[in-house]
Amino acid sequence: MSGGPDRGRPSASGADSFSRMWAELAPIGRHPGTGGYRRYAWTGADADCRTWFQEQAEARGLTYETDRNGNQWAWLGDPLGSDAVVTGSHLDSVPDGGAFDGPLGVVSSFAALDELRHRGARFTRPLAIANFGDEEGARFGLACVGSRLAAGQLTREAAHRLRDGEGVSLPQAMENAGYDPDAIGPDPERLARIGAFVELHVEQGRALDLTGHPVGLASAIWPHGRWRYDFAGEGNHAGTTRLADRRDPMLPYAETVLAARREAELAGAVATFGKVAVEPNGVNAIPSLVRGWLDSRAADQSALDTVVAAVEAAAREAADRQGVDLTVVRESFTPVVEFGHALRDELAKLLGGELPVLGTGAGHDAGILSASVPTAMLFVRNPTGVSHSPAEHAGEDDCQAGVRALADVLEGLACR
């Protein structure tokens, strides 16, 4: 793109525009009862978030486009240019999630661009802001669908087999939202044009709060995955069936939940059964099926393998004792992601070299894209360490510090 200054656009500071955008986005998808967010992929709330993103792009004179996988892009400079600098995150949420996980990165990206324009920065590389679709996987059970498709880590066929809790397929949901599900698939040409991707994200832990820093750098993302446990027993009457005659799948499921906690503690990892579905789900009925989803993460692959194997062994032993059948299916898996040191070190230099470097057990689009493009992450302090909850929080001063840090990074990468 042209090396001249980016002129003719509003020069509001990043601080001013961040506060305005945050207030505009905050009501979308927020549940009045819980205060949490329900911005699920290809729903009305998701559509409203996408409209908000497009409006922000167009208000800044950026070239807006949606790629074949439903990811949104806002370009300053030539979208077909090479060595582009890309930033952004996602706008969808987990059930009753917090306001910051994902949206903080998208809002901060637009605010950082505003800050650079306010500074009169001269861009020498194309710059893009992205909103990746279905990062949380709350609806279809697979995280980072948009970035996985783009990076070729999820095939069209596998994506088409995804179903939500109501039995609606991903293709049906996309088509209902006005997108072409047959067009999805790898996007290597687009990724080849990206020279660096930097994702800003609220920290999903308390490491920065303990160090006293408002902003940190990511070192690696722990290996992690999701496994579905189907315990199939025999449905029967809760009041008339003798205990000795029961094949109750709830019993081995309960033992498996406890085993997951025990094995995670022994290995220094984490393991969670956070979602369960019961059939027929009646108060006075012995279940015929209990389906639970295990989420497990660890600092290294060996520890994760140990936990997952031990949990499954405990589940099978418990199921056998109760005369219950067990099927275990791995629904998703992401190996350890070690962010490239060259880009991370460049960010540290641009930011003064004093930032803490943190590992994280949370998955991100940056982790998926790291196999295809140089990738780095910035974290903004979360004083409570709470995430995936309405209590998730980052202070106004820390958010503004994140905008300034991202602006400094983008200036160093795209304006040299």
For each residue, the residues with C-beta under 8 A, 3 or more apart:
1: 76 77 78 81 123 124 125 126
2: 77
3: 122 123 124
4: 7 122
5: 120 121 122
6: 9 76 116 117 121 122 123
7: 4
8: 61
9: 6 60 61 117
10: 60 114 117
11: 114 117 118
12: 16 17 114 118
13: 16 17 114 115 118
14: 17 18 111 112 114 115 118 400 403 404 407
15: 18 19 111 115 400 403
16: 12 13 19 20 114
17: 12 13 14 20 21 110 111 114
18: 14 15 21 22 107 108 111 399 400 403
19: 15 16 22 23 396
20: 16 17 23 24
21: 17 18 24 25 56 107 110 111
22: 18 19 25 26 107 399
23: 19 20 26
24: 20 21 52
25: 21 22 28 49 52 91 103 107
26: 22 23 30 99
27: 30
28: 25 39 45 48 49 52
29: 37 38 39 45 46 48 49 93
30: 26 27 35 36 37 38 99
31: 34 35 36 37 38 96
32: 35
33:
34: 31 96 390
35: 30 31 32 96 390
36: 30 31 93 95 96 97 98 389 390
37: 29 30 31 45 93 96 97 98 99 390
38: 29 30 31 45 93 95 96 97
39: 28 29 43 45 46 49 91 92 93 97
40: 43 45 46 92 93 138 139
41: 46 92 133 134 138 139 140 145 173
42: 46 47 70 134 139 170 173 174 176 177 179
43: 39 40 46 47 139 177
44: 47 48
45: 28 29 37 38 39 40 48 49
46: 29 39 40 41 42 43 49 50 91 92 177
47: 42 43 44 50 51 177
48: 28 29 44 45 51 52
49: 25 28 29 39 45 46 52 53 91 92 131
50: 46 47 53 54 66 72 91 131
51: 47 48 54 55
52: 24 25 28 48 49 55 56 91
53: 49 50 56 57 72 74 91 106 131
54: 50 51 57 58 64 72
55: 51 52 58 59
56: 21 52 53 59 60 74 110
57: 53 54 60 62 63 64 72 74 129
58: 54 55 61 62 64
59: 55 56
60: 9 10 56 57 74 76 110 113 114
61: 8 9 58
62: 57 58 74 75 76 129
63: 57 74 75 76 79
64: 54 57 58 72 73 74 75
65: 72 73 75 79
66: 50 70 71 72 73 179
67: 70 71 72 73 150 187 190
68: 180 183 184 185 187
69: 133 145 146 149 150 184 185 187
70: 42 66 67 133 134 146 174 179 184
71: 66 67 130 131 132 133 146 147 150
72: 50 53 54 57 64 65 66 67 130 131 133
73: 64 65 66 67 79 128 129 130
74: 53 56 57 60 62 63 64 110 128 129 130
75: 62 63 64 65 78 79 126 127 128
76: 1 6 60 62 63 113 123 126 127 128
77: 1 2 81 84 123 125 126 127
78: 1 75 81 126
79: 63 65 73 75 126 128
80: 193
81: 1 77 78 84 125 126 193
82: 126 193 195
83: 125 126 193 195
84: 77 81 125 126 127 128 193 194 195
85: 125 126 127 128 194 195 196 198 410 413 414
86: 127 128 129 130 194 196 197 198 373
87: 105 109 112 127 128 129 130 197 198 199 200 406 410
88: 105 106 109 128 129 130 131 132 199
89: 102 103 104 105 106 109 130 131 132 135 199 200 201 364 365
90: 102 103 105 106 131 132 133 134 135 136 146 365
91: 25 39 46 49 50 52 53 102 103 106 131
92: 39 40 41 46 49 102 133 134 135 136 138
93: 29 36 37 38 39 40 97 98 101 102 136 138
94: 97 101 136 138 388
95: 36 38 138
96: 31 34 35 36 37 38 389 390
97: 36 37 38 39 93 94 101 136 138 388 389 390 392
98: 36 37 93 101 202 386 387 388 389 390 391 392 393
99: 26 30 37 103 104 390 392
100: 103 104 202 380 382 387 392 393 394
101: 93 94 97 98 104 136 201 202 204 387 388 392
102: 89 90 91 92 93 105 106 135 136 201
103: 25 89 90 91 99 100 106 107
104: 89 99 100 101 107 108 200 201 202 380 394 399 402
105: 87 88 89 90 102 108 109 199 200 201
106: 53 88 89 90 91 102 103 109 110 129 131
107: 18 21 22 25 103 104 110 111
108: 18 104 105 111 112 200 380 399 402 403 406
109: 87 88 89 105 106 112 113 129 200 406
110: 17 21 56 60 74 106 107 113 114 129
111: 14 15 17 18 21 107 108 114 115 403 407
112: 14 87 108 109 115 116 403 406 407 410
113: 60 76 109 110 116 117 127 129 407 410
114: 10 11 12 13 14 16 17 60 110 111 117 118
115: 13 14 15 111 112 118 119 403 404 407
116: 6 112 113 119 121 123 407 410 411 415
117: 6 9 10 11 113 114 120 121
118: 11 12 13 14 114 115
119: 115 116 407 411
120: 5 117
121: 5 6 116 117 411 415
122: 3 4 5 6 415
123: 1 3 6 76 77 116 126 127 414 415
124: 1 3 414 415 416
125: 1 77 81 83 84 85 195 413 414 415
126: 1 75 76 77 78 79 81 82 83 84 85 123 193 414
127: 75 76 77 84 85 86 87 113 123 410 414
128: 73 74 75 76 79 84 85 86 87 88 194
129: 57 62 73 74 86 87 88 106 109 110 113
130: 71 72 73 74 86 87 88 89
131: 49 50 53 71 72 88 89 90 91 106
132: 71 88 89 90 135 144 146 147 365
133: 41 69 70 71 72 90 92 145 146
134: 41 42 70 90 92 137 139 140 142 144 145 146
135: 89 90 92 102 132 143 144 145 146 147 364 365
136: 90 92 93 94 97 101 102 143
137: 134 140 141 142 143 144 145 332
138: 40 41 92 93 94 95 97
139: 40 41 42 43 134 164 165 173
140: 41 134 137 145 162 163 164 170 173
141: 137 162 164 226 293 331 332
142: 134 137 145 148 154 162 226 331 332
143: 135 136 137 226 332 334 363
144: 132 134 135 137 147 148 334 363 364 365 367 368
145: 41 69 133 134 135 137 140 142 148 149 154 159 162 170
146: 69 70 71 90 132 133 134 135 149 150 365
147: 71 132 135 144 150 151 365 368 369
148: 142 144 145 151 153 154 368
149: 69 145 146 152 153 154 156 159 184 185 186 187
150: 67 69 71 146 147 186 187 190 191 369
151: 147 148 186 187 191 368 369 371 372
152: 149 185 186 188
153: 148 149 368 371
154: 142 145 148 149 158 159
155: 158 159 185
156: 149 159 160 182 184 185
157: 160 161
158: 154 155 161 162
159: 145 149 154 155 156 162 170 184
160: 156 157 169 170 171 181
161: 157 158 169
162: 140 141 142 145 158 159 169 170
163: 140 167 168 169 170
164: 139 140 141 167 168 173
165: 139 277
166:
167: 163 164
168: 163 164 172 173
169: 160 161 162 163 172 173
170: 42 140 145 159 160 162 163 173 174 181
171: 160 174 175 181 182
172: 168 169 175 176 181
173: 41 42 139 140 164 168 169 170 176 177
174: 42 70 170 171 177 179 180 181 184
175: 171 172 178 179 180 181
176: 42 172 173
177: 42 43 46 47 173 174
178: 175
179: 42 66 70 174 175 183
180: 68 174 175 183 184
181: 160 170 171 172 174 175 184
182: 156 171
183: 68 179 180
184: 68 69 70 149 156 159 174 180 181
185: 68 69 149 152 155 156
186: 149 150 151 152
187: 67 68 69 149 150 151 190 191
188: 152 191 192 372
189: 192 193
190: 67 150 187 193 194
191: 150 151 187 188 194 369 372 373
192: 188 189
193: 80 81 82 83 84 126 189 190
194: 84 85 86 128 190 191 197 372 373
195: 82 83 84 85 125 373 374 413
196: 85 86 343 373 374 375 376 413
197: 86 87 194 366 369 373 374 375 376
198: 85 86 87 347 375 376 377 378 406 409 410 413
199: 87 88 89 105 364 365 366 375 376 377 378
200: 87 89 104 105 108 109 377 378 379 380 402 405 406
201: 89 101 102 104 105 204 364 366 377 378 379 380
202: 98 100 101 104 379 380 382 387 392 394
203: 206 207 208 216 358 360 379 380 381 382 385
204: 101 201 360 361 362 382 385 387 388
205: 358 360 361 382 385 387
206: 203 209 210 382 383 384 385
207: 203 210 211 216 356 358
208: 203 211 212 213 214 215 216 356 358 379 380 381 382
209: 206 212 381 382 383 384 385
210: 206 207
211: 207 208 216 356
212: 208 209
213: 208 216 355 356 381
214: 208 380 381 397 398 401 402
215: 208 351 355 378 379 380 381 398 401 402 405
216: 203 207 208 211 213 355 356 357 358 378 379 381
217: 344 347 348 351 355 356 357 358 376 377 378 379
218: 221 339 344 357 358 359 360 366 376 377 378 379
219: 338 339 344 357 358 359
220: 336 337 338 339 359 360
221: 218 224 334 336 337 339 359 360 361 362 363 364 366 367
222: 297 298 299 300 304 336 359 360 361
223: 297 298 300 301 304 333 334 335 336
224: 221 295 296 297 298 304 333 334 361 363
225: 295 296 304 308 330 331 332 333 334
226: 141 142 143 293 294 295 330 331 332 333
227: 293 294 296 308 312 328 329 330 331
228: 291 292 293 294 328 329 331
229: 253 256 291 292 293 294 315 326 327 328
230: 289 290 291 326 327 328 329
231: 249 250 252 253 289 290 291 292 315 319 324 325 326
232: 249 288 289 324 325 326 327
233: 246 247 248 249 286 287 288 289 290 322 323 324 325
234: 246 247 286 288
235: 279 280 285 286 287 288
236: 240 241 245 246 285 286
237: 240 241 284 285 286
238: 241 283 284 285 286
239: 284
240: 236 237
241: 236 237 238 245 246 286
242: 245 246
243: 246
244:
245: 236 241 242
246: 233 234 236 241 242 243 286 322
247: 233 234 322 323 324
248: 233 251 286 287 322 324
249: 231 232 233 252 253 287 288 289 290 319 322 324
250: 231 253 254 278 286 287 290
251: 248 254 255 318 322 324
252: 231 249 255 256 315 318 319 321 322 324 326
253: 229 231 249 250 256 257 276 290 292
254: 250 251 257 258
255: 251 252 258 259 314 315 318
256: 229 252 253 259 260 273 292 311 314 315 318
257: 253 254 260 261 273 292
258: 254 255 261 262
259: 255 256 262 263 310 311 314 315 318
260: 256 257 263 264 271 272 273 294 296 307 311
261: 257 258 264 265 271
262: 258 259 265 266
263: 259 260 266 267 269 271 306 307 310 311 314
264: 260 261 267 269 270 271 296 307
265: 261 262 268
266: 262 263 310
267: 263 264 298 303 306 307 310
268: 265 298 299 303
269: 263 264 296 297 298 299 303 304 306 307
270: 264 296 297 298 361
271: 260 261 263 264 294 295 296 297 307 311
272: 260 294 295 296
273: 256 257 260 276 292 293 294 295
274: 293 295
275: 292 293
276: 253 273 290 291 292 293
277: 165 281 289 290 291 292
278: 250 281 287 289 290 291
279: 235 287 288 289 290 291
280: 235 285 287 288
281: 277 278 285 287
282: 285
283: 238
284: 237 238 239
285: 235 236 237 238 280 281 282
286: 233 234 235 236 237 238 241 246 248 250
287: 233 235 248 249 250 278 279 280 281 290
288: 232 233 234 235 249 279 280
289: 230 231 232 233 249 277 278 279
290: 230 231 233 249 250 253 276 277 278 279 287
291: 228 229 230 231 276 277 278 279
292: 228 229 231 253 256 257 273 275 276 277
293: 141 226 227 228 229 273 274 275 276 331
294: 226 227 228 229 260 271 272 273 308 311
295: 224 225 226 271 272 273 274
296: 224 225 227 260 264 269 270 271 272 304 307 308 311
297: 222 223 224 269 270 271 304 361
298: 222 223 224 267 268 269 270 301 303 304 307 361
299: 222 268 269 303 359
300: 222 223 303 304 336
301: 223 298 304 305 335 336
302: 305 306
303: 267 268 269 298 299 300 306 307
304: 222 223 224 225 269 296 297 298 300 301 307 308
305: 301 302 308 309
306: 263 267 269 302 303 309 310
307: 260 263 264 267 269 271 296 298 303 304 310 311
308: 225 227 294 296 304 305 311 312
309: 305 306 312 313
310: 259 263 266 267 306 307 313 314
311: 256 259 260 263 271 294 296 307 308 314 315
312: 227 308 309 315 316 328
313: 309 310 316 317
314: 255 256 259 263 310 311 317 318
315: 229 231 252 255 256 259 311 312 318 319 326 328
316: 312 313 319 320 326
317: 313 314 320 321
318: 251 252 255 256 259 314 315 321 322
319: 231 249 252 315 316 322 324 325 326
320: 316 317 323 324
321: 252 317 318
322: 233 246 247 248 249 251 252 318 319
323: 233 247 320
324: 231 232 233 247 248 249 251 252 319 320
325: 231 232 233 319
326: 229 230 231 232 252 315 316 319
327: 229 230 232
328: 227 228 229 230 312 315
329: 227 228 230
330: 225 226 227 333
331: 141 142 225 226 227 228 293
332: 137 141 142 143 225 226
333: 223 224 225 226 330
334: 143 144 221 223 224 225 337 363 367 368
335: 223 301
336: 220 221 222 223 300 301
337: 220 221 334 366 367 370
338: 219 220
339: 218 219 220 221 343 344 366 370 375 376 377
340: 343 344 370 374 375 376
341: 344 345
342: 345 346 374
343: 196 339 340 346 347 374 375 376
344: 217 218 219 339 340 341 347 348 357 376
345: 341 342 348 349
346: 342 343 349 350 412 413
347: 198 217 343 344 350 351 376 378 409
348: 217 344 345 351 352 353 355 357
349: 345 346 352 353
350: 346 347 408 409 411 412 413
351: 215 217 347 348 354 355 405 408 409
352: 348 349 355
353: 348 349
354: 351
355: 213 215 216 217 348 351 352
356: 207 208 211 213 216 217
357: 216 217 218 219 344 348
358: 203 205 207 208 216 217 218 219 379
359: 218 219 220 221 222 299
360: 203 204 205 218 220 221 222 364 379
361: 204 205 221 222 224 270 297 298
362: 204 221 387
363: 143 144 221 224 334 367
364: 89 135 144 199 201 221 360 367 368 377
365: 89 90 132 135 144 146 147 199 368 369
366: 197 199 201 218 221 337 339 369 370 375 376 377
367: 144 221 334 337 363 364 370 375
368: 144 147 148 151 153 334 364 365 371
369: 147 150 151 191 197 365 366 372 373 375
370: 337 339 340 366 367 373 374 375
371: 151 153 368
372: 151 188 191 194 369
373: 86 191 194 195 196 197 369 370
374: 195 196 197 340 342 343 370
375: 196 197 198 199 339 340 343 366 367 369 370
376: 196 197 198 199 217 218 339 340 343 344 347 366
377: 198 199 200 201 217 218 339 364 366
378: 198 199 200 201 215 216 217 218 347 402 405 406 409
379: 200 201 202 203 208 215 216 217 218 358 360
380: 100 104 108 200 201 202 203 208 214 215 394 398 399 401 402
381: 203 208 209 213 214 215 216 394 395 398
382: 100 202 203 204 205 206 208 209 385 386 387 392 393 394
383: 206 209 393 394 395
384: 206 209 391 392 393
385: 203 204 205 206 209 382
386: 98 382 389 391 392 393
387: 98 100 101 202 204 205 362 382 392
388: 94 97 98 101 204 392
389: 36 96 97 98 386 392
390: 34 35 36 37 96 97 98 99
391: 98 384 386
392: 97 98 99 100 101 202 382 384 386 387 388 389
393: 98 100 382 383 384 386
394: 100 104 202 380 381 382 383 398 399 402
395: 381 383 398 399
396: 19 399 400
397: 214 400 401
398: 214 215 380 381 394 395 401 402
399: 18 22 104 108 380 394 395 396 402 403
400: 14 15 18 396 397 403 404
401: 214 215 380 397 398 404 405
402: 104 108 200 214 215 378 380 394 398 399 405 406
403: 14 15 18 108 111 112 115 399 400 406 407
404: 14 115 400 401 407 408
405: 200 215 351 378 401 402 408 409
406: 87 108 109 112 198 200 378 402 403 409 410
407: 14 111 112 113 115 116 119 403 404 410 411
408: 350 351 404 405 411 412
409: 198 347 350 351 378 405 406 412 413
410: 85 87 112 113 116 127 198 406 407 413 414 415
411: 116 119 121 350 407 408 414 415
412: 346 350 408 409 415 416
413: 85 125 195 196 198 346 350 409 410 416
414: 85 123 124 125 126 127 410 411
415: 116 121 122 123 124 125 410 411 412
416: 124 412 413
